[in-house]
Amino acid sequence: MSGADQIKDALMQTFSPTHLKITDESHLHAGHEGAKSGGGHYVVHIVDKAFAGKNKVQRHRMVNDATQHLFPSVIHALSITAQTPDEAS
């Protein structure tokens, strides 16, 4: 299973997103120190009502908590955009 698939599975277990896009940008970081451990660089865009009333830091913590078990073996770096459905429309 790819790293993106593992991230998707972890997020789907925690959230019920109306939109979820995971982009693997690991190829852009070839030779980077973190790439040596096998962990990849990913971009996540997730839209879920669970983010309502939460600030950016709280939203990032929610996503990081859901994927924590994938650091550092699968994920080295994770860029997160977390929005409510109203914000995404």
C-alpha positions in Angstrom: 0.0 0.0 0.0 1.4 3.4 -1.0 2.1 6.1 1.6 -0.8 8.2 0.2 -3.1 5.3 0.6 -2.0 4.8 4.2 -2.6 8.5 4.9 -6.0 8.3 3.3 -7.0 5.2 5.4 -5.9 6.9 8.6 -7.8 10.1 7.8 -10.9 8.2 6.8 -10.9 6.3 10.1 -11.0 9.6 12.0 -12.9 12.0 9.7 -15.8 11.9 7.3 -14.5 14.3 4.7 -16.5 15.8 1.9 -13.2 16.3 0.1 -9.8 14.6 0.6 -6.8 15.0 -1.7 -3.4 13.6 -0.9 -0.5 14.5 -3.1 2.9 12.7 -2.9 5.6 15.3 -3.4 8.4 13.0 -2.3 10.1 13.1 -5.7 10.7 16.8 -5.2 12.8 16.0 -2.1 15.1 13.3 -3.4 18.4 13.5 -1.6 16.8 15.4 1.3 17.9 14.1 4.7 14.4 13.0 5.7 14.0 11.0 2.5 16.8 8.7 3.6 14.6 7.2 6.3 12.0 6.3 3.8 9.4 8.8 5.0 7.8 10.8 2.2 6.6 14.4 1.7 2.9 14.7 1.3 0.3 17.5 0.8 -3.2 17.0 2.3 -6.3 19.0 1.5 -9.2 17.8 3.7 -12.6 19.3 4.1 -14.7 18.2 7.1 -17.3 19.7 9.4 -15.2 18.5 12.3 -13.0 21.6 11.7 -15.8 24.0 12.5 -14.9 26.3 15.4 -11.2 25.2 15.4 -8.3 27.5 14.5 -5.5 26.5 12.1 -3.3 25.0 14.8 -6.1 22.9 16.3 -7.0 21.6 12.8 -3.4 20.7 12.0 -3.1 18.9 15.4 -6.3 16.9 14.6 -4.8 15.7 11.2 -1.4 15.1 12.8 -3.0 13.0 15.6 -4.9 10.9 13.0 -1.6 10.2 11.1 0.9 10.1 14.0 1.5 6.4 13.7 2.8 7.0 10.2 5.7 9.2 11.3 8.6 8.8 10.4 8.4 5.5 8.5 5.8 6.6 6.0 5.6 10.4 6.5 8.6 12.7 6.9 6.7 16.0 6.1 3.0 16.8 5.9 1.6 20.0 4.5 -2.0 20.4 5.6 -4.9 22.5 4.4 -7.9 21.7 6.6 -11.2 23.5 5.9 -14.9 23.3 6.8 -17.3 22.7 3.9 -18.4 26.4 4.1 -14.8 27.5 3.7 -14.1 25.2 0.8 -17.1 26.4 -1.2 
